[in-house]
Amino acid sequence: MKKITVDVVLKKLGKLYPDAKCSLDWKTPLDLLIATILSAQCTDKRVNIVTKSLFQKYKSAKDYVSVSTRELEHDIHSCGTFHMKAKAIQTSCTLILDRFSGEVPRTMHEMLLLRGVGRKTASIVLSTAYGIIEGIPVDTHCIRLSHRLGLTREKAQGKIEADLMRKTSRKDWAMLSHLLVAHGRSVCIARSPKCFECVFRNTCPKIGVKK
């Protein structure tokens, strides 16, 4: 069976999902940072519902640190793990104010100083808000499809990202993630993948194998 490569994935999924992009709603880099923090263990759809009113109330990093933690927790409650997320948001916004003059930083190193921000979140914010490509956002969809399509044998998130980065042109790093997420949501679903509707049905190494 012919091996599926990153180039094949980019070409085929690029035709299926020409408008693939970050599905979180945002207007400012800070909005995107907050939305991405909230998206942990939560659907983007739910996050967008919550941030519709959240972003009307909180316009700056100062706004997030000026309210009580309990009030912020109430505002983000339906996104789940709200104690942890509220603490991450307020701690990060405090650092943004103290060290970065109220602006979301523009480098991977600086982004990783923020609480609740790992390489995935940092890569999303940098590429989507600033057009700065420093990594591949590796979420659950990206992990699942990378394994099913045989793009990597690595298991750890960081090693998966490093492997995919080696196999992908830097200019395509962000798009690879967007395309895998789009396909993972519509066809290559976690529990009930629609294998025989898939564009890779004739070459996927996992066809016919229990997912």
Order of alpha helices (4+ residues) and beta strands (2+ residues): alpha-alpha-alpha-alpha-alpha-alpha-alpha-alpha-alpha-alpha-alpha
